[in-house]
Every structure is written in C-alpha cells, then in structure tokens.
Amino acid sequence: MKAVILALVALSGITLASCKKDYVCECTKVRTDSDGNRNSSADGNYTFKESRIRAEKKCDDQEGTGSDVVGDYSRQCDIR
C-alpha cells in the first residue's frame, strides 16, 4: 500500500513539474489619434516560467494605461 501511495505522489510531482514551461508575454502600446486611427508599437517582452494559467495572469498584470511625452496610451499584453 505504501508503495502505491509513494508511486502516486511521485507521479503527481512529475506531472506538476512538467506543467511549467517558458511563456513569452508580448506587450504593445496602443495610441488613438484625434481622427480615431490606432497606432501600436512594441513595448517589451517578458518570459515567465510558470504554468499557462499563472503566466497569463502575470502577463495580464502588465496591462494598463498611462501617458508619456508622446501622449496617452493603453498597454496590451498577450501570451504568444
């Protein structure tokens, strides 16, 4: 019985460890001009060694709005 439990624990550990891999989060700044045209530019890539769900959460945390010398923008990030 102990051998079966130990085997299940080991298998669970291997399964959980294999779920983690590198996910790349790609971010862009999106600006809308006065005519309603959208312009986007690359704004960084982030690599997360996590499960897909955690990597997506961390990537979503990179999103937001702000302003710089050019003006206001929104920052959109996606796992690729």
C-alpha positions as CSV (number, residue, x, y, z in Angstrom):
1,M,0.0,0.0,0.0
2,K,2.8,2.4,0.9
3,A,4.5,1.7,-2.5
4,V,1.3,2.6,-4.3
5,I,0.9,5.9,-2.4
6,L,4.6,6.7,-2.9
7,A,4.2,6.0,-6.7
8,L,1.2,8.3,-6.9
9,V,3.0,11.1,-5.0
10,A,6.0,10.8,-7.3
11,L,3.8,10.7,-10.4
12,S,1.9,13.8,-9.2
13,G,5.2,15.6,-8.6
14,I,6.5,14.8,-12.1
15,T,3.2,15.9,-13.6
16,L,3.2,19.2,-11.8
17,A,6.8,20.0,-12.6
18,S,6.2,19.3,-16.3
19,C,3.4,21.8,-16.5
20,K,5.9,24.7,-16.1
21,K,7.5,26.0,-19.2
22,D,8.6,29.3,-20.7
23,Y,5.7,31.5,-21.8
24,V,6.5,34.8,-23.6
25,C,4.3,37.8,-22.8
26,E,4.4,40.3,-25.7
27,C,3.3,43.9,-24.9
28,T,2.4,46.8,-27.2
29,K,1.4,50.4,-26.6
30,V,-1.7,51.4,-28.4
31,R,-2.5,55.1,-29.1
32,T,-5.6,56.5,-30.7
33,D,-5.1,59.8,-32.5
34,S,-7.8,62.6,-32.9
35,D,-9.1,61.0,-36.1
36,G,-9.7,57.7,-34.4
37,N,-6.7,55.9,-36.0
38,R,-5.0,53.4,-33.8
39,N,-1.2,53.2,-33.8
40,S,0.7,50.5,-31.9
41,S,4.3,50.0,-31.1
42,A,6.2,47.2,-29.4
43,D,6.7,47.8,-25.7
44,G,8.6,44.8,-24.3
45,N,8.6,41.0,-24.0
46,Y,8.6,39.2,-20.7
47,T,9.3,35.5,-20.2
48,F,7.6,33.6,-17.4
49,K,8.5,30.1,-16.4
50,E,5.1,29.1,-15.0
51,S,2.0,27.1,-15.7
52,R,-0.1,28.6,-18.5
53,I,-2.7,30.0,-16.1
54,R,-0.1,31.8,-13.9
55,A,1.8,33.1,-16.9
56,E,-1.4,34.5,-18.4
57,K,-2.2,36.2,-15.0
58,K,1.3,37.7,-14.8
59,C,1.0,38.9,-18.4
60,D,-2.4,40.5,-17.8
61,D,-0.8,42.3,-14.8
62,Q,1.5,44.1,-17.3
63,E,-1.5,45.8,-19.0
64,G,-2.7,49.2,-18.1
65,T,-2.9,52.8,-19.3
66,G,-0.6,55.7,-19.0
67,S,1.0,58.7,-20.6
68,D,4.4,59.7,-21.7
69,V,6.0,62.6,-23.8
70,V,4.0,61.5,-26.8
71,G,0.6,61.3,-25.1
72,D,-1.8,58.9,-23.6
73,Y,-1.7,55.1,-24.4
74,S,-3.1,51.8,-23.3
75,R,-0.8,48.8,-22.9
76,Q,-2.0,45.5,-24.2
77,C,-0.2,42.2,-23.5
78,D,-0.7,38.7,-24.8
79,I,1.0,35.3,-24.4
80,R,2.4,34.2,-27.7
